[in-house]
Amino acid sequence: MLIFSLFFCIIEHMSKVLVTGGAGFIGSHLVDALVEKGHEVVVLDNLSTGKRENVNGKALFHEADICDYEKIEPFFKGVDFVFHLAAKPRVPVSVKDPVSTTQVNISGTVNVFTAAKEAKVKRVIFASSSSVYGDQEEFPLREDMTPKPKSPYALQKLVGEKFAKLFTELYNIPIISLRFFCVYGPRLLFDSDYSLVLGKFLKFKKQGEPLTIFGDGEQTRGFCYVSDIVKACVLAMSSEKLQGGEVINTGGDRAVSVNYLADLIGGQKVYLEERKGDVKHTKADISKAKELLGWSPEVSFEQGVEKTQEWFSKL
């Protein structure tokens, strides 16, 4: 056990790490943290939603699409750890376009797992989503609940989790799935179909437009600030308690309504018809994250919104 601990202590500071989607919102923050810890970081991103300027200057950037296996496979050689964050995110996008989102979120994920397997990577961290839960009757949401996906995106992420477990058992490559819950913070998208509710609210407020809310606004989310999500990812890379195949909630254990968020931003609110595929409530049970990662969120929702507003005001 001592040798194992020393091994992980060493690789935590001397690793070559590949991040798919590393030019995106969450991915770029993760790259920053990995670079700061002294890792050699390789970023793969096709810049469909990511931005080149988000990428840390000390990371090696390759513009590449995870759907092109032949293109991405060489970049995995010599890599110790992989973070797979590249995806076509957001429920509404998948409802409008189940074909291309399936290609990226399922076929692209299998490409990444396969390239990691062939390169004999030590561990892969896969970004899954709380959307896999669908509508449940009990809260908070626990990993042992039966998933009830309501959208193509949710189903795609659930399939990714199943492939992660299968690859772990079949090919002996440890892949851990982290279920992200409504991540927010600086660099979030605010001007596209991929934008989260906070990004859209900030944009509406700046333009002097009412804040558009789908449904009655009483739907709740387990919002989690991006720096807390990054910490969970880094801990998952080095935790000695993980064997591979685990699914772990990483999100807020406090339920916050969309109406409350709108009140924090301020301004007039308008309500539209509820969107297909949206779940009513999410709130994370983080017992497993505490046990296996030693992780829990540190930034309060109000603090996180304030930090995000400060970032947005400087754009």
NORSUL-V443513 format. One record per residue. N is the residue number from 1. RES is the residue in one small letter. OMEGA is omega in whole degrees, -180 to 180 (999 if undefined). Layout:
n->N res->RES omega->OMEGA
n->N res->RES omega->OMEGA
This chain:
n->1 res->m omega->179
n->2 res->l omega->179
n->3 res->i omega->179
n->4 res->f omega->180
n->5 res->s omega->179
n->6 res->l omega->179
n->7 res->f omega->-179
n->8 res->f omega->177
n->9 res->c omega->-179
n->10 res->i omega->-175
n->11 res->i omega->179
n->12 res->e omega->-177
n->13 res->h omega->-173
n->14 res->m omega->-172
n->15 res->s omega->167
n->16 res->k omega->-172
n->17 res->v omega->177
n->18 res->l omega->179
n->19 res->v omega->172
n->20 res->t omega->-175
n->21 res->g omega->-175
n->22 res->g omega->175
n->23 res->a omega->-178
n->24 res->g omega->-177
n->25 res->f omega->-178
n->26 res->i omega->-176
n->27 res->g omega->-178
n->28 res->s omega->176
n->29 res->h omega->177
n->30 res->l omega->178
n->31 res->v omega->178
n->32 res->d omega->-178
n->33 res->a omega->180
n->34 res->l omega->178
n->35 res->v omega->-179
n->36 res->e omega->179
n->37 res->k omega->175
n->38 res->g omega->180
n->39 res->h omega->168
n->40 res->e omega->-171
n->41 res->v omega->175
n->42 res->v omega->-179
n->43 res->v omega->172
n->44 res->l omega->179
n->45 res->d omega->179
n->46 res->n omega->176
n->47 res->l omega->176
n->48 res->s omega->173
n->49 res->t omega->178
n->50 res->g omega->-179
n->51 res->k omega->-178
n->52 res->r omega->-178
n->53 res->e omega->177
n->54 res->n omega->-171
n->55 res->v omega->178
n->56 res->n omega->-177
n->57 res->g omega->180
n->58 res->k omega->178
n->59 res->a omega->178
n->60 res->l omega->-174
n->61 res->f omega->174
n->62 res->h omega->174
n->63 res->e omega->-176
n->64 res->a omega->-178
n->65 res->d omega->-178
n->66 res->i omega->177
n->67 res->c omega->179
n->68 res->d omega->-175
n->69 res->y omega->-178
n->70 res->e omega->-179
n->71 res->k omega->-173
n->72 res->i omega->-173
n->73 res->e omega->-179
n->74 res->p omega->-176
n->75 res->f omega->-179
n->76 res->f omega->-177
n->77 res->k omega->179
n->78 res->g omega->-179
n->79 res->v omega->179
n->80 res->d omega->-176
n->81 res->f omega->178
n->82 res->v omega->169
n->83 res->f omega->-178
n->84 res->h omega->180
n->85 res->l omega->-179
n->86 res->a omega->-180
n->87 res->a omega->164
n->88 res->k omega->-171
n->89 res->p omega->172
n->90 res->r omega->179
n->91 res->v omega->-177
n->92 res->p omega->179
n->93 res->v omega->-178
n->94 res->s omega->178
n->95 res->v omega->179
n->96 res->k omega->-172
n->97 res->d omega->-179
n->98 res->p omega->-175
n->99 res->v omega->-177
n->100 res->s omega->178
n->101 res->t omega->176
n->102 res->t omega->179
n->103 res->q omega->-179
n->104 res->v omega->-170
n->105 res->n omega->176
n->106 res->i omega->-179
n->107 res->s omega->178
n->108 res->g omega->179
n->109 res->t omega->178
n->110 res->v omega->176
n->111 res->n omega->-179
n->112 res->v omega->179
n->113 res->f omega->-179
n->114 res->t omega->178
n->115 res->a omega->178
n->116 res->a omega->178
n->117 res->k omega->-178
n->118 res->e omega->-180
n->119 res->a omega->-179
n->120 res->k omega->177
n->121 res->v omega->-177
n->122 res->k omega->-178
n->123 res->r omega->176
n->124 res->v omega->174
n->125 res->i omega->-177
n->126 res->f omega->178
n->127 res->a omega->175
n->128 res->s omega->-173
n->129 res->s omega->176
n->130 res->s omega->-180
n->131 res->s omega->-179
n->132 res->v omega->-178
n->133 res->y omega->-173
n->134 res->g omega->178
n->135 res->d omega->179
n->136 res->q omega->-179
n->137 res->e omega->-179
n->138 res->e omega->177
n->139 res->f omega->2
n->140 res->p omega->-177
n->141 res->l omega->-179
n->142 res->r omega->-177
n->143 res->e omega->-179
n->144 res->d omega->176
n->145 res->m omega->177
n->146 res->t omega->180
n->147 res->p omega->178
n->148 res->k omega->-176
n->149 res->p omega->-178
n->150 res->k omega->-176
n->151 res->s omega->175
n->152 res->p omega->-180
n->153 res->y omega->-180
n->154 res->a omega->179
n->155 res->l omega->179
n->156 res->q omega->179
n->157 res->k omega->178
n->158 res->l omega->176
n->159 res->v omega->176
n->160 res->g omega->177
n->161 res->e omega->-180
n->162 res->k omega->177
n->163 res->f omega->179
n->164 res->a omega->179
n->165 res->k omega->179
n->166 res->l omega->180
n->167 res->f omega->178
n->168 res->t omega->-176
n->169 res->e omega->-174
n->170 res->l omega->-174
n->171 res->y omega->177
n->172 res->n omega->172
n->173 res->i omega->-176
n->174 res->p omega->176
n->175 res->i omega->-179
n->176 res->i omega->179
n->177 res->s omega->175
n->178 res->l omega->178
n->179 res->r omega->180
n->180 res->f omega->177
n->181 res->f omega->168
n->182 res->c omega->-177
n->183 res->v omega->180
n->184 res->y omega->179
n->185 res->g omega->178
n->186 res->p omega->-179
n->187 res->r omega->177
n->188 res->l omega->180
n->189 res->l omega->-179
n->190 res->f omega->-173
n->191 res->d omega->-180
n->192 res->s omega->177
n->193 res->d omega->-179
n->194 res->y omega->-175
n->195 res->s omega->173
n->196 res->l omega->-174
n->197 res->v omega->-179
n->198 res->l omega->178
n->199 res->g omega->179
n->200 res->k omega->179
n->201 res->f omega->180
n->202 res->l omega->179
n->203 res->k omega->180
n->204 res->f omega->-179
n->205 res->k omega->-179
n->206 res->k omega->-179
n->207 res->q omega->180
n->208 res->g omega->-180
n->209 res->e omega->177
n->210 res->p omega->179
n->211 res->l omega->-177
n->212 res->t omega->-179
n->213 res->i omega->178
n->214 res->f omega->-175
n->215 res->g omega->-176
n->216 res->d omega->179
n->217 res->g omega->-180
n->218 res->e omega->173
n->219 res->q omega->-175
n->220 res->t omega->-180
n->221 res->r omega->175
n->222 res->g omega->-176
n->223 res->f omega->179
n->224 res->c omega->-178
n->225 res->y omega->-170
n->226 res->v omega->-180
n->227 res->s omega->177
n->228 res->d omega->177
n->229 res->i omega->178
n->230 res->v omega->179
n->231 res->k omega->178
n->232 res->a omega->179
n->233 res->c omega->-178
n->234 res->v omega->178
n->235 res->l omega->179
n->236 res->a omega->179
n->237 res->m omega->-170
n->238 res->s omega->-177
n->239 res->s omega->179
n->240 res->e omega->-176
n->241 res->k omega->-178
n->242 res->l omega->179
n->243 res->q omega->-176
n->244 res->g omega->-180
n->245 res->g omega->-179
n->246 res->e omega->171
n->247 res->v omega->-172
n->248 res->i omega->174
n->249 res->n omega->171
n->250 res->t omega->-177
n->251 res->g omega->-179
n->252 res->g omega->178
n->253 res->d omega->176
n->254 res->r omega->-180
n->255 res->a omega->-179
n->256 res->v omega->-178
n->257 res->s omega->177
n->258 res->v omega->177
n->259 res->n omega->179
n->260 res->y omega->176
n->261 res->l omega->179
n->262 res->a omega->178
n->263 res->d omega->177
n->264 res->l omega->180
n->265 res->i omega->178
n->266 res->g omega->178
n->267 res->g omega->180
n->268 res->q omega->179
n->269 res->k omega->173
n->270 res->v omega->-175
n->271 res->y omega->178
n->272 res->l omega->-179
n->273 res->e omega->179
n->274 res->e omega->-178
n->275 res->r omega->176
n->276 res->k omega->177
n->277 res->g omega->-180
n->278 res->d omega->175
n->279 res->v omega->-175
n->280 res->k omega->-175
n->281 res->h omega->169
n->282 res->t omega->176
n->283 res->k omega->-170
n->284 res->a omega->163
n->285 res->d omega->-175
n->286 res->i omega->180
n->287 res->s omega->-178
n->288 res->k omega->178
n->289 res->a omega->178
n->290 res->k omega->-176
n->291 res->e omega->-172
n->292 res->l omega->-178
n->293 res->l omega->-172
n->294 res->g omega->-171
n->295 res->w omega->167
n->296 res->s omega->-178
n->297 res->p omega->-180
n->298 res->e omega->-177
n->299 res->v omega->179
n->300 res->s omega->-178
n->301 res->f omega->-179
n->302 res->e omega->177
n->303 res->q omega->-178
n->304 res->g omega->178
n->305 res->v omega->179
n->306 res->e omega->178
n->307 res->k omega->-180
n->308 res->t omega->177
n->309 res->q omega->179
n->310 res->e omega->178
n->311 res->w omega->-176
n->312 res->f omega->-178
n->313 res->s omega->-178
n->314 res->k omega->-179
n->315 res->l omega->999
